[in-house]
Structure formats: C-alpha cells, structure tokens
C-alpha cells in the first residue's frame, strides 16, 4: 500500500489546484471531499484480502452510517408540460445526428446549395459516361448463341 501521508498531500494539492483552498468559506465541503478522495485512493491500492476485510467491517458498521442518497442529486419535481432544464446527453447527441443526417453539408446556405448542385451534376456526367461505355461494349459483344456457333465452327 502507498504512503498515506503522500496520498493526503496529493489530494490536498489536487483540491487546492481546482479552487478548494484551505481558506474556502465552506470548510465542511472541502473536508468531506478531502477524506472521500483519500479513502478512494487508499482503497484503490489495497490488496484483494484487504478489500475483503474492509467490506466485512463496512457491513459491521453499515447500520451506524447509512450511505443512502450519499452525494446523489435529488430528483426535482417538474410539471409534465415543461421541458427539462438540461436535456440529457443522449437527447442532444441524437439531435445532432439527425441534423447531420438531414443536412449533409455544414451551415453555409448558398455555399452548401452550390456544392449540392455541383455534386449532382458530377453524378449525372459520370452516369452518362458509364451508359455510353456500356453501349459501346454491347456493340462489339457477341451473344451466347453466336459464341457457341463460333466455337463449334473453330473445332
């Protein structure tokens, strides 16, 4: 296991770097997070046997210290008609995908319309060229019956 003092110093520097200095007006918040992060780091470096022992002692003290609702955001009651204040990540992600699928080109108005027209004309030209090549191949092509006849004549 790592040195606990080293872990405490690391967590202290982390909290200070992120703005939770020791002079922070809500010391209870800083103290809670400090001990929580130290405990997490200590647990991370425990052996399997030590983790099992910690689990045993946690179950022993479970009735004394309940963790129900610990650091969880409480659900807010909202009216059904109102939209959520912050749409979930999946909703916003699906909205972006829909926009990307519906509008192939990025915002640009006229510019994207010009690109669409240019691509459409390129496709039409390519299709016309391909059709011409197919017609030329058909002109010089021999039917299967003719092929069999030529083959039998050659033998």
N, C-alpha and C positions, 0 to 999 in steps of 0.2 A: 504494500500500500504506500502511496505517496505521503510525503510530509504534510501534515495537516496545517502547519503554520504557513507553508508555501502555498497551499490551496487557499487559505484565508487571504493572504497577500494578493494572490492572483484575482480573486473575486472582488476584493476591495478596490484594486486598480480598475477592474472592469466597470464596476458601478460608478467610480469617480470619473472615468473617461466618458461615460454616457450621460453624465449630468447629475447623478445622485451622489453628491459630495457629502461629507460628514456634517456640513453645516446646513444640509437640506432641511426645510421647515417641517416636513413630516417625517420625523425620525423613525416612527413605527414602520412606515413603508420600507425605508431603506434597511432597517434591521431585519424585517421579515424576509426581504429578498436576499439579503446577505446570507442569512442562515439557511435559507432554502437552496441557494446555489452552492453553498459549501457542502450541504448534505448530498445534493445531487452528484457533485464531483467526487465526494468520498465514496458514495455508493457505486459509481461508475468503475472505480479502481479496486473494488472488493473482489475477493475470490468467490467462487461458487459456494463454498461452505460458509463463508462469512455472510453472503447474501441470504442463505437459508436461515442462519441464526438471526439475522436482522428481521426476517419475515416472521420467525417464531415470536420474537419479542414485540414486534408490531401487533401481532394478534393478541398477545397478552394485554397490551395497553390500549387496544382498539376501543374498548368501552369508555375509557377515560378521555381520549382525544379523538373526537369524531372528525372525519375529513369530508363529510357530506357537504357538497357545494363549495369546496375549498377552491378559491381562485377561479370560479366559473362565472361567466357573465349571466346575470339574471335575465330571464325572459321578460320582455316588455309586452304589455297588453296594447294591441293596436286595433283600430277599427278595421273591419274587413274591406271597406271601400277604399281606404288609404293604401297607397303603395308603400312598400318597405322603404325605410330611410336609406339604407345601404343595400343595394341588390347583391346577392351572393356572387361569388367569383364565377361560378358555373353559368349563371344567367348572363353576366356581362360577356363571358367568353363565347357563349352561343350567339349572342347578338353580333359580336364582331365577325364570327364565322359566317353568319347569314349575310352580313354586309359584304364580306369578301366574295362570297359565292354569287351574290346578285350583281355586284359591280366588280367586274374583273379588274378594271383599271382603277388606280388610285384617284383621289379627288383631283380634278383638273378641268372639269367642264368641257370646254371646246376641245382642249388638247386630247382628252380621252376619246371623244367622239371622232376626232381625226384619226386617231390610232385604230379605232374600231373599223372605220371605213377603209383604211389602208390595208388592214389585215383581211377584210372581206374581199377586197379587190385582188390581193395576192392569192387568196384561196381560189377565187374564180379563174384567175390566169393559170394556176397550177392544174386545176381540174380540166380546163380546156386543152392544155398541153398534153395531159395524160390521155384524154379522149382521142386526140389526134394520133398519139403514138399507138394506141390500141387499134385505130382504124388502119394505120399503115401496116401493122403486124398481121391484121386479118387479110389484107390484100395479098400478101405473099404466103399466107398459110395454106396448107393442104388439108382437106378433110380426111377423116379416118379411113373412109372407104377408098379414097384416092391413094392414100398411103399404102393400104393393103394391096391395091391393084399394082402400084409401082413396085412394091416388094416382091409380089409374085412374078411380075414380068422380069425382074432382075435375076431371079433364080432360074 
